[in-house]
Amino acid sequence: MRISFHLVCSVALLATASATTLLKMSMNDLITQSTSIVRAKVTGSRTATSGADIYTYYQLQVSETLKQGGILPAEVAVPGGVSKNVRQVGVGSPVLVQGQEYVLFLWTGKTGMTQVIGLSQGLFTLTQDAAGTMIMTRAAISDQVVDKSGKPVNDSAVTIKWSDLRALIAKTLQRTSGTAVTQ
């Protein structure tokens, strides 16, 4: 009986250890916590390992910068990918498509690696509607999302006009830190 109990506890611990939980980020969080916000097209990708982790690096052709903090990245690292016949899945990680235009909320760490902040939360597809208005969209995240207190919350899809986002970024940055907005 004692062995069964320990086995069940061990399996439960292993199951939770490999789980990824995303902290819900508001649009304000994305704006203030990112080091850069760019409008860019994906021009290619490559995979590489960093220790035991596999990353897919997407090359970016930046067409507009809405927030600049340091050197603008030429590529963004996303957890997960295939390297040496090993597939690693980055739970909550976005998948970018070559040729697609995105708005990316980016964060560059001390190591110099630039990633999408909040994983899928910080990546928006940029398209044009029938009236010619540029629209940013992000699907609801199906992975586990929690609020700041650790309580599970449901995520919902986000749609915002490009012009409204630009105004919101300028207003937020002006209010919080006076960071210059490049347009």
Rosetta blueprint (number, residue, H / E / L):
1 M L
2 R H
3 I H
4 S H
5 F H
6 H H
7 L H
8 V H
9 C H
10 S H
11 V H
12 A H
13 L H
14 L H
15 A H
16 T H
17 A H
18 S L
19 A L
20 T L
21 T L
22 L E
23 L E
24 K L
25 M L
26 S L
27 M H
28 N H
29 D H
30 L H
31 I H
32 T H
33 Q H
34 S L
35 T L
36 S E
37 I E
38 V E
39 R E
40 A E
41 K E
42 V E
43 T E
44 G E
45 S E
46 R E
47 T E
48 A E
49 T E
50 S E
51 G L
52 A L
53 D E
54 I E
55 Y E
56 T E
57 Y E
58 Y E
59 Q E
60 L E
61 Q E
62 V E
63 S E
64 E E
65 T E
66 L E
67 K E
68 Q L
69 G L
70 G L
71 I L
72 L L
73 P L
74 A L
75 E E
76 V E
77 A E
78 V E
79 P E
80 G L
81 G E
82 V E
83 S E
84 K L
85 N L
86 V E
87 R E
88 Q E
89 V L
90 G L
91 V L
92 G L
93 S L
94 P L
95 V L
96 L L
97 V L
98 Q L
99 G L
100 Q L
101 E E
102 Y E
103 V E
104 L E
105 F E
106 L E
107 W E
108 T E
109 G L
110 K L
111 T L
112 G L
113 M L
114 T E
115 Q E
116 V E
117 I L
118 G L
119 L H
120 S H
121 Q H
122 G H
123 L E
124 F E
125 T E
126 L E
127 T E
128 Q E
129 D L
130 A L
131 A L
132 G L
133 T L
134 M E
135 I E
136 M E
137 T E
138 R E
139 A L
140 A L
141 I L
142 S L
143 D L
144 Q L
145 V E
146 V E
147 D L
148 K L
149 S L
150 G L
151 K L
152 P E
153 V E
154 N L
155 D L
156 S L
157 A L
158 V E
159 T E
160 I E
161 K E
162 W H
163 S H
164 D H
165 L H
166 R H
167 A H
168 L H
169 I H
170 A H
171 K H
172 T H
173 L H
174 Q H
175 R H
176 T H
177 S L
178 G L
179 T L
180 A L
181 V L
182 T L
183 Q L
